[in-house]
Amino acid sequence: MKKLGLIIKVTLLLAGAVVWGITTSMAYASSVPDKNVLLQDDYTHEEGIEAKVFAEEVDSGEIKATPRITPGQRLPAMILKGLDDKSYDVGETRNKALVISFWASWCDPCRVEAPMLNELYRKYKHDVDVYGINVTRYDRLEDVRKFSRSLGLQFPILLDEQGALFERFGGAAFPTHVLVDPHGQVHEIIIGMLNEQELERKLQMLQKRRCL
């Protein structure tokens, strides 16, 4: 009888442990969103520059595909609102090069490179346009304004409110730079931060394409 009683107690303990495990698993599962999850990981550029990587998870568990723009294609027409309340057509015809920098206010590399872009814009603004495009989908407008004011940014700050244009270029990391030649063709897409000398060299190469 004692042996039977011991077996019954052990059985009840095991059953309780199984129930506890199932309850705990269910509670954990309910705390994790099952769709539209913004994943944020560290991305290391091949030159050692750290940026932030984003991906959007959909119901199927696969990454949502969007039509990508690649070097050699023309920059698409898209109207974006600026912090100055003006409207800008990113793909408008222009006879000078364009540098687009996708950024977010919480991105440390973006804050480091913003003064560099400011200086290059001041130096080359007659030959090169610079658009700082904030992907507001991953940011807050209040922080965007503070970022721009605190750094005294002189080039136009545009708002990609839904991240639609950012996704056309892969939507992979901040900062992401798109270099467009004077003919409106995407020349290069750069993920991660470049130093001032390297970016200036690329700008000078873009200017030379005006005569091609």
Residue, then its C-alpha position, 0 to 999 in steps of 0.5 A: m500500500k505504501k508503494l502504491g501511495l508513493i506511485i500515486k504521489v509521483t504521478l500527481l507531481l508529474a501531471g502538475a509539472v506538465v500542466w505548469g509547463i503548458t501554462t507557462s508556454m502559452a503565457y510566453a507565446s501570447s506576449v510575443p507579437d505574431k505579425n508586423v514585428l519590427l526586428q532590430d539587429d546590428y548590421t556590420h558594413e563590410e568596412g566595419i561601420e555599424a548600422k541598424v538592420f530592419a525587416e518586417e515579418v508578415d503572416s506567412g513568416e516570410i520577409k515582405a518583398t517590394p520592387r527593388i531599385t538597383p544601380g542603373q535604374r532611374l530614380p522614381a518620381m515620388i513627392l515627399k513633404g519636407l520639414d519646411d512644409k514644402s513638397y519635393d519630387v525626389g525623381e524630378t529632372r535635374n542637371k546635377a547630382l543628388v545624394i540621398s541619405f536615409w536616416a533616423s534620429w536614434c541612429d548614432p552613425c547618422r548623427v556622426e555623419a550629419p555634420m559631414l553631409n552639411e559641410l559637403y552640401r555647403k561646399y557643393k550645393h551649386d553642383v550637388d543636391v543633398y536630401g536627408i530623408n527621414v524614414t518616419r515610420y521608424d521614428r518620431l516627428e518630434d525627435v526628427r525636428k530636434f535632430s535637425r535643429s540641434l545639428g543646424l542641418q542646411f540641406p532639405i529634410l524630407l519625410d518618408e512617412q510610410g517608408a515606401l521609398f526606403e523599401r524600394f532601396g532594400g530598406a535594410a539599414f540606417p544610414t543608407h545612401v543613394l548616389v544619383d547622377p545628373h541624368g537621374q540614374v541611380h549610380e550607387i547604393i551604399i549601406g552604412m556610413l562613409n568617411e568624408q573623404e570617400l564620400e567627397r571623392k564619390l561626389q566628384m565622380l558623379q559630377k563628371r558624369r554630367c558630360l557623359 
